């Protein structure tokens, strides 16, 4: 299975997923750290993919949704955006609502 198909499956199988550098417990860049902190603060479980662990996904992800940077947050199969958008949504209170509606439950 090619990388774009694997990305598509992960996005479809997980109502909330972030493709990031590192993991929520050990982010490997500031943008990934801030985006995962905003998700964690919402108290809703989510999936993640460490793009450093799969070179094919790392290279293919910018093509998947025509978004060149990392992290990338998807909710209900739709690209929400990267770090700045995630933080903006968190600060306005929209992110927690969006995540709960996506099927996440408060942890």
C-alpha positions, -999 to 999 in steps of 0.1 A, spaced: 0 0 0 14 34 -9 19 62 16 -10 83 4 -34 54 8 -20 47 43 -25 84 53 -60 83 39 -68 52 60 -54 68 92 -74 100 86 -106 80 79 -102 56 109 -95 83 135 -120 110 142 -91 132 155 -56 127 144 -25 149 143 5 142 121 34 157 140 72 156 146 76 134 176 48 124 199 25 143 223 47 131 252 80 140 234 74 165 206 104 172 184 96 207 173 80 237 189 51 238 165 42 202 172 46 208 209 22 238 209 -4 220 188 -4 189 209 -6 210 241 -37 227 228 -52 192 220 -42 179 254 -58 209 271 -91 201 254 -92 168 273 -104 148 243 -85 117 232 -69 118 198 -45 97 176 -12 109 164 14 98 138 51 106 144 61 115 109 98 109 118 90 72 122 78 67 86 98 84 58 71 77 32 44 94 52 68 123 60 73 128 22 37 122 11 18 141 37 23 176 21 7 162 -11 -22 146 7 -41 178 15 -18 202 -3 -5 216 30 33 219 31 40 221 68 38 201 100 20 194 122 -13 187 104 -45 183 124 -75 164 109 -109 162 124 -136 140 109 -115 134 78 -110 171 71 -77 190 74 -81 217 100 -46 231 96 -13 234 114 -1 249 146 -13 285 142 -48 275 132 -50 249 160 -39 275 185 -63 301 172 -92 276 174 -82 267 210 -80 304 221 -115 311 207 -130 281 223 -138 265 190 -113 236 192 -128 219 223 -163 221 207 -150 208 174 -132 178 190 -162 168 212 -185 169 181 -160 147 163 -167 119 187 -141 125 212 -151 124 248 -136 143 277 -108 123 293 
